[in-house]
Amino acid sequence: MEKRNVARVEIFGFFFIVIIGSLLHFVFEWSGGRTWVAIFAAVNESTWEHLKLVFYPALVFSILEYPFLKRKTSNFFFAKIVSFYVMPIVIIVLFYGYLAIFKEDSLFWDILVFVVAVAAGQYANFKILTMKKLDRKYKIISIILFFLILVPFLTLTYFPPQNILFKDPLTGGFGIIK
């Protein structure tokens, strides 16, 4: 597949992740607080819950695009796992970075951080998809890294560690707050 076509798919993915991730911010509340919805939707205002807003839409988009790109690009699984890690890391670094500088939270900066994180993840994804084929060991590493990121996203909303990443700054609570 031509780089231009891969770029188009990944740009579409950028908008998909931003739109679906933005909606996921409200889905838990819209569901009436259904516990099962907490797996993929933000349940409070903690940084951790906001990381789910990039991870799950990126995962869904990856599943949707796989049939179209699997034979037309190289390194699909490695590209995806890199993006799954880049987006949350960028959010954490930029969010706590701007808080250190400005000393207060800002909706404008929060949204900008979210958009920049998605853009960074999609860009990294595109670069790896269009590289020459990597050794098979990268596919194996990708599978291991996938489960290392998936398990925390599936469980830590229900069993959050008591640290700043998981603390809701509005209530001081952790995880699902009732």
PyRosetta script that sets phi, psi and omega in degrees:
from pyrosetta import init, pose_from_sequence

init()
pose = pose_from_sequence("MEKRNVARVEIFGFFFIVIIGSLLHFVFEWSGGRTWVAIFAAVNESTWEHLKLVFYPALVFSILEYPFLKRKTSNFFFAKIVSFYVMPIVIIVLFYGYLAIFKEDSLFWDILVFVVAVAAGQYANFKILTMKKLDRKYKIISIILFFLILVPFLTLTYFPPQNILFKDPLTGGFGIIK")
pose.set_psi(1, 137.5)
pose.set_omega(1, 179.0)
pose.set_phi(2, -63.3)
pose.set_psi(2, 143.6)
pose.set_omega(2, -179.7)
pose.set_phi(3, -55.5)
pose.set_psi(3, -37.7)
pose.set_omega(3, -178.8)
pose.set_phi(4, -61.1)
pose.set_psi(4, -40.5)
pose.set_omega(4, 179.3)
pose.set_phi(5, -69.7)
pose.set_psi(5, -39.4)
pose.set_omega(5, 176.4)
pose.set_phi(6, -63.0)
pose.set_psi(6, -41.7)
pose.set_omega(6, 178.7)
pose.set_phi(7, -60.1)
pose.set_psi(7, -41.7)
pose.set_omega(7, 178.9)
pose.set_phi(8, -61.7)
pose.set_psi(8, -43.8)
pose.set_omega(8, 179.4)
pose.set_phi(9, -62.1)
pose.set_psi(9, -44.0)
pose.set_omega(9, -177.4)
pose.set_phi(10, -72.3)
pose.set_psi(10, -30.4)
pose.set_omega(10, 173.9)
pose.set_phi(11, -67.1)
pose.set_psi(11, -43.0)
pose.set_omega(11, 174.7)
pose.set_phi(12, -58.6)
pose.set_psi(12, -42.1)
pose.set_omega(12, 177.2)
pose.set_phi(13, -59.5)
pose.set_psi(13, -39.1)
pose.set_omega(13, 176.6)
pose.set_phi(14, -55.3)
pose.set_psi(14, -51.3)
pose.set_omega(14, -178.3)
pose.set_phi(15, -66.6)
pose.set_psi(15, -38.8)
pose.set_omega(15, 177.0)
pose.set_phi(16, -58.3)
pose.set_psi(16, -49.8)
pose.set_omega(16, -177.6)
pose.set_phi(17, -64.9)
pose.set_psi(17, -42.8)
pose.set_omega(17, 180.0)
pose.set_phi(18, -63.8)
pose.set_psi(18, -45.5)
pose.set_omega(18, -177.5)
pose.set_phi(19, -69.4)
pose.set_psi(19, -50.8)
pose.set_omega(19, -178.5)
pose.set_phi(20, -65.4)
pose.set_psi(20, -40.9)
pose.set_omega(20, 177.7)
pose.set_phi(21, -61.2)
pose.set_psi(21, -39.8)
pose.set_omega(21, 177.9)
pose.set_phi(22, -63.7)
pose.set_psi(22, -41.2)
pose.set_omega(22, 178.7)
pose.set_phi(23, -66.8)
pose.set_psi(23, -36.9)
pose.set_omega(23, -179.4)
pose.set_phi(24, -63.1)
pose.set_psi(24, -18.2)
pose.set_omega(24, 177.3)
pose.set_phi(25, -61.9)
pose.set_psi(25, -27.8)
pose.set_omega(25, -172.8)
pose.set_phi(26, -110.7)
pose.set_psi(26, -10.9)
pose.set_omega(26, -171.7)
pose.set_phi(27, -61.6)
pose.set_psi(27, -39.6)
pose.set_omega(27, -179.9)
pose.set_phi(28, -60.5)
pose.set_psi(28, -46.3)
pose.set_omega(28, 178.6)
pose.set_phi(29, -64.4)
pose.set_psi(29, -44.2)
pose.set_omega(29, 179.3)
pose.set_phi(30, -61.5)
pose.set_psi(30, -29.2)
pose.set_omega(30, -178.4)
pose.set_phi(31, -79.2)
pose.set_psi(31, -3.0)
pose.set_omega(31, -176.2)
pose.set_phi(32, 78.7)
pose.set_psi(32, 20.9)
pose.set_omega(32, 178.2)
pose.set_phi(33, 78.7)
pose.set_psi(33, 26.3)
pose.set_omega(33, 178.3)
pose.set_phi(34, -60.8)
pose.set_psi(34, 128.2)
pose.set_omega(34, -174.2)
pose.set_phi(35, -60.0)
pose.set_psi(35, -39.7)
pose.set_omega(35, -178.1)
pose.set_phi(36, -66.3)
pose.set_psi(36, -26.6)
pose.set_omega(36, 179.3)
pose.set_phi(37, -68.4)
pose.set_psi(37, -24.5)
pose.set_omega(37, -179.4)
pose.set_phi(38, -63.7)
pose.set_psi(38, -16.6)
pose.set_omega(38, 177.9)
pose.set_phi(39, -59.0)
pose.set_psi(39, -43.1)
pose.set_omega(39, -173.2)
pose.set_phi(40, -118.1)
pose.set_psi(40, -10.8)
pose.set_omega(40, -178.2)
pose.set_phi(41, -110.2)
pose.set_psi(41, 151.8)
pose.set_omega(41, 178.7)
pose.set_phi(42, -67.9)
pose.set_psi(42, 132.2)
pose.set_omega(42, -179.8)
pose.set_phi(43, -105.5)
pose.set_psi(43, -11.5)
pose.set_omega(43, 176.7)
pose.set_phi(44, -157.2)
pose.set_psi(44, -169.8)
pose.set_omega(44, -175.6)
pose.set_phi(45, -98.1)
pose.set_psi(45, 17.0)
pose.set_omega(45, 178.9)
pose.set_phi(46, -70.4)
pose.set_psi(46, 158.7)
pose.set_omega(46, 177.4)
pose.set_phi(47, -59.6)
pose.set_psi(47, -43.3)
pose.set_omega(47, -179.5)
pose.set_phi(48, -54.5)
pose.set_psi(48, -46.0)
pose.set_omega(48, -178.1)
pose.set_phi(49, -63.6)
pose.set_psi(49, -31.3)
pose.set_omega(49, 178.0)
pose.set_phi(50, -74.2)
pose.set_psi(50, -22.8)
pose.set_omega(50, 176.8)
pose.set_phi(51, -68.7)
pose.set_psi(51, -30.6)
pose.set_omega(51, 177.8)
pose.set_phi(52, -64.3)
pose.set_psi(52, -25.3)
pose.set_omega(52, -177.5)
pose.set_phi(53, -70.9)
pose.set_psi(53, -17.1)
pose.set_omega(53, 172.6)
pose.set_phi(54, -102.8)
pose.set_psi(54, -36.6)
pose.set_omega(54, -174.9)
pose.set_phi(55, -63.9)
pose.set_psi(55, -55.0)
pose.set_omega(55, -173.9)
pose.set_phi(56, -67.9)
pose.set_psi(56, -42.9)
pose.set_omega(56, 174.8)
pose.set_phi(57, -62.1)
pose.set_psi(57, -37.1)
pose.set_omega(57, 177.3)
pose.set_phi(58, -64.7)
pose.set_psi(58, -39.5)
pose.set_omega(58, 178.1)
pose.set_phi(59, -64.1)
pose.set_psi(59, -47.3)
pose.set_omega(59, 179.8)
pose.set_phi(60, -62.3)
pose.set_psi(60, -44.4)
pose.set_omega(60, 179.3)
pose.set_phi(61, -62.1)
pose.set_psi(61, -38.7)
pose.set_omega(61, 178.5)
pose.set_phi(62, -61.1)
pose.set_psi(62, -42.2)
pose.set_omega(62, 178.4)
pose.set_phi(63, -63.8)
pose.set_psi(63, -41.9)
pose.set_omega(63, -179.2)
pose.set_phi(64, -67.8)
pose.set_psi(64, -36.7)
pose.set_omega(64, -176.3)
pose.set_phi(65, -86.5)
pose.set_psi(65, -16.6)
pose.set_omega(65, -176.9)
pose.set_phi(66, -52.7)
pose.set_psi(66, -48.3)
pose.set_omega(66, -179.5)
pose.set_phi(67, -59.6)
pose.set_psi(67, -28.7)
pose.set_omega(67, -178.4)
pose.set_phi(68, -83.5)
pose.set_psi(68, -29.1)
pose.set_omega(68, -173.3)
pose.set_phi(69, -109.0)
pose.set_psi(69, -13.6)
pose.set_omega(69, -170.5)
pose.set_phi(70, -56.7)
pose.set_psi(70, -38.0)
pose.set_omega(70, -178.8)
pose.set_phi(71, -101.2)
pose.set_psi(71, -6.0)
pose.set_omega(71, -174.3)
pose.set_phi(72, -104.3)
pose.set_psi(72, -8.1)
pose.set_omega(72, 179.9)
pose.set_phi(73, -133.2)
pose.set_psi(73, 168.4)
pose.set_omega(73, 175.5)
pose.set_phi(74, -103.6)
pose.set_psi(74, 153.8)
pose.set_omega(74, 166.1)
pose.set_phi(75, 65.9)
pose.set_psi(75, 32.7)
pose.set_omega(75, -174.9)
pose.set_phi(76, -53.2)
pose.set_psi(76, -52.9)
pose.set_omega(76, -174.9)
pose.set_phi(77, -66.2)
pose.set_psi(77, -39.7)
pose.set_omega(77, 179.0)
pose.set_phi(78, -67.2)
pose.set_psi(78, -41.0)
pose.set_omega(78, 178.1)
pose.set_phi(79, -59.4)
pose.set_psi(79, -43.4)
pose.set_omega(79, -178.1)
pose.set_phi(80, -67.3)
pose.set_psi(80, -44.4)
pose.set_omega(80, -177.4)
pose.set_phi(81, -65.7)
pose.set_psi(81, -36.4)
pose.set_omega(81, 176.4)
pose.set_phi(82, -61.5)
pose.set_psi(82, -45.0)
pose.set_omega(82, 179.9)
pose.set_phi(83, -65.7)
pose.set_psi(83, -35.1)
pose.set_omega(83, 177.9)
pose.set_phi(84, -62.8)
pose.set_psi(84, -28.9)
pose.set_omega(84, 178.6)
pose.set_phi(85, -90.4)
pose.set_psi(85, -37.4)
pose.set_omega(85, -177.9)
pose.set_phi(86, -61.2)
pose.set_psi(86, -47.4)
pose.set_omega(86, -175.2)
pose.set_phi(87, -59.2)
pose.set_psi(87, -52.5)
pose.set_omega(87, 178.6)
pose.set_phi(88, -63.1)
pose.set_psi(88, -38.1)
pose.set_omega(88, 179.7)
pose.set_phi(89, -63.9)
pose.set_psi(89, -42.8)
pose.set_omega(89, 178.2)
pose.set_phi(90, -62.5)
pose.set_psi(90, -42.0)
pose.set_omega(90, 178.3)
pose.set_phi(91, -59.7)
pose.set_psi(91, -48.9)
pose.set_omega(91, -177.9)
pose.set_phi(92, -61.4)
pose.set_psi(92, -48.4)
pose.set_omega(92, -177.3)
pose.set_phi(93, -64.5)
pose.set_psi(93, -48.3)
pose.set_omega(93, -177.6)
pose.set_phi(94, -70.7)
pose.set_psi(94, -39.5)
pose.set_omega(94, -179.2)
pose.set_phi(95, -63.5)
pose.set_psi(95, -52.5)
pose.set_omega(95, -179.0)
pose.set_phi(96, -71.8)
pose.set_psi(96, -25.7)
pose.set_omega(96, 174.7)
pose.set_phi(97, -65.3)
pose.set_psi(97, -48.5)
pose.set_omega(97, -179.6)
pose.set_phi(98, -70.2)
pose.set_psi(98, -32.5)
pose.set_omega(98, 175.5)
pose.set_phi(99, -63.5)
pose.set_psi(99, -38.5)
pose.set_omega(99, 178.8)
pose.set_phi(100, -64.2)
pose.set_psi(100, -35.9)
pose.set_omega(100, -178.3)
pose.set_phi(101, -79.0)
pose.set_psi(101, -51.0)
pose.set_omega(101, -172.9)
pose.set_phi(102, -92.9)
pose.set_psi(102, -14.9)
pose.set_omega(102, 176.6)
pose.set_phi(103, 66.3)
pose.set_psi(103, 8.2)
pose.set_omega(103, 175.6)
pose.set_phi(104, -152.5)
pose.set_psi(104, 153.1)
pose.set_omega(104, -179.2)
pose.set_phi(105, -76.5)
pose.set_psi(105, 148.6)
pose.set_omega(105, -179.9)
pose.set_phi(106, -142.6)
pose.set_psi(106, 129.3)
pose.set_omega(106, 179.1)
pose.set_phi(107, -59.9)
pose.set_psi(107, -40.4)
pose.set_omega(107, 178.2)
pose.set_phi(108, -57.2)
pose.set_psi(108, -50.2)
pose.set_omega(108, -178.8)
pose.set_phi(109, -68.0)
pose.set_psi(109, -35.1)
pose.set_omega(109, 177.5)
pose.set_phi(110, -61.1)
pose.set_psi(110, -45.8)
pose.set_omega(110, 179.9)
pose.set_phi(111, -66.0)
pose.set_psi(111, -43.2)
pose.set_omega(111, 179.4)
pose.set_phi(112, -62.0)
pose.set_psi(112, -42.7)
pose.set_omega(112, 178.2)
pose.set_phi(113, -60.2)
pose.set_psi(113, -44.9)
pose.set_omega(113, 179.3)
pose.set_phi(114, -58.9)
pose.set_psi(114, -49.0)
pose.set_omega(114, -178.3)
pose.set_phi(115, -65.2)
pose.set_psi(115, -43.4)
pose.set_omega(115, 178.9)
pose.set_phi(116, -63.4)
pose.set_psi(116, -40.0)
pose.set_omega(116, 179.1)
pose.set_phi(117, -62.9)
pose.set_psi(117, -43.6)
pose.set_omega(117, 178.4)
pose.set_phi(118, -64.4)
pose.set_psi(118, -43.7)
pose.set_omega(118, 178.9)
pose.set_phi(119, -61.0)
pose.set_psi(119, -43.0)
pose.set_omega(119, 179.9)
pose.set_phi(120, -64.1)
pose.set_psi(120, -43.2)
pose.set_omega(120, 178.9)
pose.set_phi(121, -64.1)
pose.set_psi(121, -43.7)
pose.set_omega(121, 179.6)
pose.set_phi(122, -68.1)
pose.set_psi(122, -35.8)
pose.set_omega(122, 178.6)
pose.set_phi(123, -66.7)
pose.set_psi(123, -46.1)
pose.set_omega(123, 177.7)
pose.set_phi(124, -59.9)
pose.set_psi(124, -42.8)
pose.set_omega(124, 178.1)
pose.set_phi(125, -58.0)
pose.set_psi(125, -49.3)
pose.set_omega(125, 179.9)
pose.set_phi(126, -59.9)
pose.set_psi(126, -46.1)
pose.set_omega(126, -178.2)
pose.set_phi(127, -60.5)
pose.set_psi(127, -41.5)
pose.set_omega(127, -179.0)
pose.set_phi(128, -73.8)
pose.set_psi(128, -37.5)
pose.set_omega(128, 177.9)
pose.set_phi(129, -60.8)
pose.set_psi(129, -31.7)
pose.set_omega(129, -174.4)
pose.set_phi(130, -100.9)
pose.set_psi(130, 7.4)
pose.set_omega(130, 175.0)
pose.set_phi(131, -78.9)
pose.set_psi(131, 166.3)
pose.set_omega(131, 172.9)
pose.set_phi(132, -64.8)
pose.set_psi(132, 155.1)
pose.set_omega(132, -175.9)
pose.set_phi(133, -58.3)
pose.set_psi(133, 129.5)
pose.set_omega(133, 177.8)
pose.set_phi(134, -85.8)
pose.set_psi(134, 163.6)
pose.set_omega(134, 178.0)
pose.set_phi(135, -59.3)
pose.set_psi(135, 151.4)
pose.set_omega(135, -178.9)
pose.set_phi(136, -57.2)
pose.set_psi(136, -27.4)
pose.set_omega(136, -178.6)
pose.set_phi(137, -59.9)
pose.set_psi(137, -26.1)
pose.set_omega(137, 178.7)
pose.set_phi(138, -68.2)
pose.set_psi(138, -31.4)
pose.set_omega(138, 175.8)
pose.set_phi(139, -67.6)
pose.set_psi(139, -41.3)
pose.set_omega(139, 178.2)
pose.set_phi(140, -65.4)
pose.set_psi(140, -44.7)
pose.set_omega(140, 176.9)
pose.set_phi(141, -59.5)
pose.set_psi(141, -40.3)
pose.set_omega(141, 179.6)
pose.set_phi(142, -60.4)
pose.set_psi(142, -42.1)
pose.set_omega(142, -179.8)
pose.set_phi(143, -64.7)
pose.set_psi(143, -43.7)
pose.set_omega(143, 178.1)
pose.set_phi(144, -62.7)
pose.set_psi(144, -47.4)
pose.set_omega(144, -179.8)
pose.set_phi(145, -64.5)
pose.set_psi(145, -31.9)
pose.set_omega(145, 177.7)
pose.set_phi(146, -61.6)
pose.set_psi(146, -47.9)
pose.set_omega(146, -179.4)
pose.set_phi(147, -69.5)
pose.set_psi(147, -30.0)
pose.set_omega(147, 176.9)
pose.set_phi(148, -68.2)
pose.set_psi(148, -24.1)
pose.set_omega(148, 176.0)
pose.set_phi(149, -96.9)
pose.set_psi(149, -33.2)
pose.set_omega(149, -178.3)
pose.set_phi(150, -66.2)
pose.set_psi(150, -46.4)
pose.set_omega(150, -176.4)
pose.set_phi(151, -57.3)
pose.set_psi(151, -48.1)
pose.set_omega(151, 176.4)
pose.set_phi(152, -59.9)
pose.set_psi(152, -40.4)
pose.set_omega(152, 179.1)
pose.set_phi(153, -65.3)
pose.set_psi(153, -30.6)
pose.set_omega(153, 178.6)
pose.set_phi(154, -77.4)
pose.set_psi(154, -24.8)
pose.set_omega(154, -169.9)
pose.set_phi(155, -116.7)
pose.set_psi(155, -30.9)
pose.set_omega(155, -167.4)
pose.set_phi(156, -74.4)
pose.set_psi(156, -14.5)
pose.set_omega(156, 171.3)
pose.set_phi(157, -68.8)
pose.set_psi(157, -35.1)
pose.set_omega(157, -178.6)
pose.set_phi(158, -84.0)
pose.set_psi(158, -28.1)
pose.set_omega(158, -178.5)
pose.set_phi(159, -133.2)
pose.set_psi(159, 66.5)
pose.set_omega(159, -174.1)
pose.set_phi(160, -75.8)
pose.set_psi(160, 136.7)
pose.set_omega(160, 171.2)
pose.set_phi(161, -64.6)
pose.set_psi(161, 154.0)
pose.set_omega(161, -178.7)
pose.set_phi(162, -90.0)
pose.set_psi(162, 70.7)
pose.set_omega(162, 175.2)
pose.set_phi(163, -138.3)
pose.set_psi(163, 172.9)
pose.set_omega(163, -170.6)
pose.set_phi(164, -59.0)
pose.set_psi(164, -32.7)
pose.set_omega(164, -179.3)
pose.set_phi(165, -62.0)
pose.set_psi(165, -30.2)
pose.set_omega(165, -175.2)
pose.set_phi(166, -103.4)
pose.set_psi(166, -3.3)
pose.set_omega(166, -175.7)
pose.set_phi(167, -85.1)
pose.set_psi(167, 126.8)
pose.set_omega(167, 175.5)
pose.set_phi(168, -73.8)
pose.set_psi(168, 116.8)
pose.set_omega(168, -177.1)
pose.set_phi(169, -68.1)
pose.set_psi(169, -18.0)
pose.set_omega(169, -179.8)
pose.set_phi(170, -83.4)
pose.set_psi(170, -39.0)
pose.set_omega(170, -175.6)
pose.set_phi(171, -110.1)
pose.set_psi(171, -19.4)
pose.set_omega(171, -175.1)
pose.set_phi(172, 80.7)
pose.set_psi(172, 1.3)
pose.set_omega(172, -178.9)
pose.set_phi(173, -89.1)
pose.set_psi(173, 177.9)
pose.set_omega(173, -178.7)
pose.set_phi(174, -130.6)
pose.set_psi(174, 140.5)
pose.set_omega(174, 176.8)
pose.set_phi(175, 67.8)
pose.set_psi(175, -146.5)
pose.set_omega(175, -179.0)
pose.set_phi(176, -74.0)
pose.set_psi(176, 116.9)
pose.set_omega(176, -176.8)
pose.set_phi(177, -105.4)
pose.set_psi(177, 124.9)
pose.set_omega(177, -177.9)
pose.set_phi(178, -111.0)
pose.dump_pdb("model.pdb")
